Amino acid sequence: MASSNSEQDLRRTRVGGILRRLREQTGKTLEVASEEAGIKIDRLSRLERGVVRIDVPVVRALLDVYGVQDRQVRAALEEMVRSLTSPTWWQSYNRSLHIALKNYLGLEETASSVWAWQPLLIPGRLQVEEYSRALLHAGVGIVHDGPEQAEALVRVRQERQHRVTTPLTVVIGEAALRNPVGDPKVMRAQIRHLLIQDPAVTTVLVLPAERGAHVGLDSAFSVLDFPDGARVATVETLVTTLYLDDETSLDAYAKAMVQITDLALDPSATRTFLEQLVRAD
């Protein structure tokens, strides 16, 4: 998978990719697998590419053909397939959301953990309402169609904080804490909000500017891990999000993740750093 603004549902693409890998692990060709599962070869090919609808009975048949007996793996994959047709919590905001964001929300919800690096901004999942509002309204006419869309995205970010429980580790660059987004009152509220995060769900780490040059100065990125062992790296641009799961890209982002985490303050030192920022104001 290496995609950006495609209308194709990345969750469906991921399911197809898992099925393809399972088939390849058995050494079965498309012809053999399709015959044994009772599926037309062209349909199986399209299923693996994520371009047609996938249903649970077909997945079960393929898992049987591939000899997958692990109940947890089977259950996780079946649940992923069911989620493709289940209503999403962001469905009421569909008209205001770009496909790249909808794809990310779908992946985030099914991930087992998320690691994120943000050098210049507080991550969306941790933003207080006024911080989001100041940030999103700055993009009106550039990346948002108008104030109404910006306000809808503010609501999405707030609801996301209550809806999403996927464990999150986020490393925030010191610049993100010092860049004034909104007025000083907003920034104080934002930093206090970081201090009250539930450590059972969210780990906040600060990377001080004094650490100097490192690989993460280039851009923000996230790494999502999934129950089936798959991993996806995402890179944000001004207008879209790139999704990468090829071996070369994942190896690079895994190494970057380790370097950035090692340079960051630990949770205790991060808390002290944030408390000092609040007192300084």
C-alpha positions in Angstrom: 0.0 0.0 0.0 1.3 3.4 -1.0 -1.6 5.7 -1.3 -2.9 9.2 -0.6 -6.2 10.7 -1.6 -7.6 7.6 -3.3 -11.3 7.0 -3.0 -10.6 3.4 -2.3 -11.1 2.4 1.3 -7.7 1.8 2.8 -9.3 -0.6 5.4 -10.5 -2.8 2.6 -7.1 -2.6 0.9 -5.5 -3.7 4.2 -7.8 -6.7 4.5 -7.0 -7.6 0.9 -3.3 -7.3 1.6 -3.6 -9.7 4.6 -5.4 -12.3 2.5 -2.8 -12.0 -0.2 0.1 -12.5 2.3 -1.7 -15.5 3.8 -2.1 -17.1 0.4 1.5 -16.4 -0.6 2.7 -18.0 2.7 1.0 -21.2 1.7 2.7 -21.1 -1.7 -0.7 -21.3 -3.5 -1.3 -19.5 -6.7 -4.4 -17.4 -7.4 -5.6 -20.2 -9.6 -5.3 -22.9 -6.9 -6.6 -20.8 -4.1 -9.7 -19.6 -6.1 -10.5 -23.2 -7.1 -10.2 -24.6 -3.6 -12.3 -21.7 -2.1 -14.9 -21.9 -4.8 -14.3 -18.3 -5.9 -13.7 -17.0 -9.4 -10.1 -16.1 -10.0 -10.8 -12.6 -11.1 -12.8 -11.9 -8.0 -10.1 -13.3 -5.7 -7.5 -11.0 -7.5 -9.8 -8.0 -7.0 -10.4 -9.0 -3.3 -6.7 -9.0 -2.7 -6.3 -5.6 -4.3 -9.2 -4.2 -2.2 -11.3 -3.0 -5.1 -14.4 -5.1 -4.5 -16.6 -5.7 -1.4 -15.4 -8.4 1.0 -17.8 -10.4 3.1 -17.2 -12.7 6.1 -18.2 -16.0 4.5 -15.7 -15.5 1.7 -13.0 -14.6 4.3 -13.8 -17.8 6.3 -13.5 -19.9 3.2 -10.1 -18.4 2.3 -8.8 -18.8 5.8 -9.8 -22.5 5.7 -8.0 -22.9 2.4 -4.9 -21.2 3.8 -5.0 -23.4 7.0 -5.4 -20.5 9.4 -6.5 -22.1 12.7 -5.6 -19.3 15.2 -8.9 -18.2 16.6 -7.7 -14.7 17.4 -6.4 -14.1 13.9 -9.6 -15.3 12.4 -11.8 -13.3 14.8 -9.7 -10.1 14.2 -9.9 -10.4 10.4 -13.6 -11.1 10.5 -14.2 -8.1 12.7 -12.2 -6.0 10.3 -14.5 -7.1 7.5 -17.6 -6.4 9.5 -16.4 -2.9 10.3 -16.3 -2.1 6.6 -20.1 -1.9 6.4 -20.8 -0.8 10.0 -21.7 2.9 10.6 -18.7 5.0 11.7 -18.8 7.6 14.5 -17.7 10.2 12.0 -20.4 9.4 9.5 -22.5 12.5 10.3 -19.5 14.6 9.4 -18.8 12.9 6.0 -19.5 15.9 3.9 -16.9 17.9 5.7 -14.2 15.3 5.8 -11.6 14.6 3.0 -11.1 11.0 2.1 -7.6 11.0 3.5 -8.9 11.9 7.0 -11.7 9.3 6.8 -9.1 6.7 5.8 -6.9 7.7 8.8 -9.8 7.6 11.2 -10.7 4.1 10.0 -7.2 2.8 10.4 -6.8 4.5 13.8 -9.9 2.8 15.2 -8.7 -0.7 14.2 -5.1 -0.2 15.2 -3.7 -1.8 18.4 -1.4 1.1 19.0 -0.4 4.4 17.5 3.0 6.2 17.7 3.1 9.8 16.5 5.7 12.5 16.0 4.7 16.1 15.8 7.5 18.7 15.6 5.5 21.9 15.3 1.9 21.2 16.4 -0.1 19.5 19.2 -1.5 16.3 17.6 -5.2 16.5 16.7 -6.2 13.8 19.2 -4.8 15.9 22.1 -5.9 19.4 21.0 -8.3 21.5 23.2 -11.2 23.0 21.3 -9.8 26.6 21.0 -6.4 25.4 19.9 -8.1 23.3 17.1 -10.3 26.3 16.2 -7.4 28.7 15.8 -5.4 26.2 13.8 -8.2 25.1 11.5 -9.6 28.5 10.8 -6.1 29.6 9.7 -6.5 27.1 6.8 -9.9 28.5 5.6 -9.6 29.2 1.8 -6.4 27.1 1.6 -7.1 23.6 2.8 -10.7 24.1 4.1 -13.6 25.3 1.9 -15.0 27.8 4.5 -15.6 28.5 8.2 -18.4 25.9 8.3 -16.0 23.1 7.3 -13.4 24.3 9.7 -16.0 24.2 12.5 -17.0 20.7 11.6 -13.4 19.6 11.8 -13.2 21.2 15.2 -16.1 19.1 16.4 -14.6 16.0 14.8 -11.4 16.5 16.8 -13.2 16.9 20.0 -15.5 13.9 19.5 -12.5 11.8 18.4 -10.9 12.3 21.8 -13.9 10.7 23.5 -14.5 8.0 20.9 -11.0 6.7 20.2 -9.3 4.5 22.8 -6.4 3.1 20.8 -3.2 3.5 22.9 -1.2 6.5 21.8 2.4 7.4 22.3 3.1 10.9 21.0 6.4 12.7 20.9 6.0 16.5 20.7 8.8 18.9 19.6 9.4 21.8 22.0 8.5 24.2 19.2 5.0 22.9 19.2 4.7 24.0 22.8 6.1 27.5 22.2 4.4 28.3 18.8 1.5 30.6 19.8 -1.7 29.1 18.4 -4.5 31.3 19.6 -3.8 33.6 22.6 -1.7 32.8 25.7 -4.8 31.6 27.5 -5.3 29.0 24.8 -1.7 27.7 25.0 -1.9 27.5 28.8 -5.1 25.4 28.5 -3.5 23.3 25.9 -0.4 22.5 28.0 -2.6 21.7 31.0 -4.6 19.4 28.8 -1.5 17.4 28.0 -0.8 17.1 31.7 -4.2 15.4 32.5 -4.0 12.7 29.9 -4.7 9.2 31.1 -1.3 7.4 31.1 -3.1 4.1 30.6 -4.1 5.3 27.2 -1.8 8.2 26.2 1.9 8.6 26.7 3.2 12.2 26.1 6.9 12.8 25.5 8.6 16.1 24.8 11.7 16.4 22.6 13.6 19.5 23.7 15.0 21.8 21.1 18.5 21.5 22.7 18.8 18.0 21.4 19.8 19.5 18.1 19.6 17.9 14.6 17.7 14.6 14.2 15.8 12.7 11.5 12.4 14.0 12.6 13.0 17.6 11.8 11.8 17.0 8.3 8.1 16.2 8.9 5.4 14.8 11.2 4.6 11.1 10.8 2.8 8.3 12.6 3.3 4.6 12.8 0.2 2.4 13.4 0.4 -1.2 14.5 -2.4 -3.7 14.1 -3.5 -6.9 15.9 -2.5 -9.1 12.9 1.1 -7.8 13.1 0.8 -5.4 10.2 2.2 -1.9 10.4 1.5 1.3 8.4 3.4 4.5 8.4 1.6 7.8 7.6 3.1 11.1 6.5 1.0 14.3 6.5 1.2 16.9 3.8 -0.7 20.1 3.4 -3.5 18.5 1.4 -3.4 14.8 2.1 -1.9 11.9 4.0 0.5 9.3 2.5 0.2 5.7 3.6 3.2 3.4 3.4 3.6 -0.2 4.2 6.4 -1.4 2.0 9.4 -2.9 3.7 11.9 -0.2 2.9 9.7 2.6 4.1 8.7 0.8 7.3 12.3 0.0 8.1 13.2 3.7 7.8 10.3 4.9 9.9 10.9 2.3 12.5 14.5 3.5 12.9 13.3 7.1 13.0 10.8 6.3 15.6 13.5 4.7 17.8 15.8 7.7 17.4 13.1 10.3 18.2 11.9 8.3 21.2 15.4 8.0 22.6 16.0 11.7 22.2 12.8 12.6 24.0 12.4 13.2 27.7 10.9 10.3 29.6 7.3 10.7 31.0 8.4 12.0 34.4 10.8 14.6 32.9 8.2 15.5 30.3 5.7 16.2 33.1 8.2 18.5 34.9 9.0 20.3 31.6 5.3 20.9 30.9 4.6 22.1 34.5 7.5 24.5 34.2 6.0 25.9 31.0 2.7 26.5 32.7 4.3 28.2 35.7 6.5 30.4 33.4 3.3 31.9 31.9 
